Amino acid sequence: METTPDPSADLPVEERAAATLADLAGWLHVHLNERQTLFRVGPAGVNVLGLALEPADLPERPEVDALFLHRALRLGDRFPELGVLNAHDGFDLQLTTGPNLRLAGRLGWREVRPLFWQGKAAGLTAIPPQGEWRAFHTALREELRGEDRSWGPDDPSFVRLALTNAMNPGLLGLAHRLGVNVYLTGEMRPSAQETARSLGLGVVALGHRRTELWGLRQLARELEEAFPGLRTEVYAGGR
């Protein structure tokens, strides 16, 4: 039985694939402001990219052409046939808690402003489209797929939020002075809870791993949009 020749069969692999490993590494460098994004070289062409936070989250045999790992140092000699991409500091800063403009965009937050603490970017302040605490809290939980712990503000009739990568009395006080009444962060710090309650702030501890997984899903969406034809697989390690 005769078959129709594939005109792309004679093209180099990087021309036939949805992306090359170098393309993806360059995109991560630019869009996450990460200095070193190629952790291990591998075959150039990439049609399926697997994304995970760490090697322990990967299946025994991922059916992908290359990997992205947030924490790649423990990979060792596993999957020697695959190229591996990596982003750590830029991923944490832009895709978890902190100045996460992507999350602000996904949830339609307005009047988004950077929040600095001790000379460093610590997060942002914003106003969500929901006019009160309950509706805002519901939308946030749906987007992040849950939370660790929370309580509402003394005045639940409005929400001005801060999304930050730390929780301490000084940062809580700064947020309060900026008109914030709901404080979002990754981990609840027991030493700062009394300060938050004394200021009348609502607090949502989203969960460190949960926000990282949100960042991984968001990164997958952006890569598929940037490289038409690229397919991504997000591995959450069954958690």
Phi, psi and omega in degrees: 000126181281145176240150179285125181300142176275114183297341181271356186296329182272357181282151173302151185303324182291340177273336181270334183282161178295328181203166170251161177302321179294322177301312183293318178298318179295321179296315179297321179300316183284312191274342175246003179053044182256133185288309184243110185247346177262106183276322180209133181289159179194190178306143188291316187282137180227116172253331179232122180247126175267135180239133177211159178286321183206162184304327182297341181275352184278147173289171182297323180223084179292129181270074184222169178265338181199167182235148164244127177235130176292318176239098189262351190296335181269009182294325182063224182258018177293147177051056183296343181278354185252140167287151184229128175257156185210144170208129183239288185296315179295322176298310180301316185292318190258347187235005177237230174272150188125207181282064186272086181291335178294315178296319177302318179292318180299324184262003175070029180292146182244167179049048182283124182227144179291150177239121181249143178223121181054043175079004181237152176293117182251347181161212181208163170241153183195169174240122180282162179291336178287136186276354183211167190300312188299313181293320177299314182299319179298313180297320180295314180297322179295318181292318182272353181065042175122192179198171174270311183197152178199162164211156185276166179286163177301322177248100184275006185282349177212165177223122163237119192251158166236132174250117188225162180260015179205163177218107177213162184303321180296316180289324174298317179296319177298313180301317179299319179294336178274005177091007180287139173235357175226125187247119181252134178206179182278305185242139175286127177256111183306325182293343182254355184297318181298320178298314180301315181292323180294333179272356180078018183278139164280149181226137172234115172269105187285335183100125184300307181294322181298318179290327176295319179294323174300316179299322179295316178295320179295318178299319178300317179299316183292322179292320178295326178288321182286331183233086180305134182096342177286135175247139180242151174233119180263122180255118182256005177068024179074012181243000000 
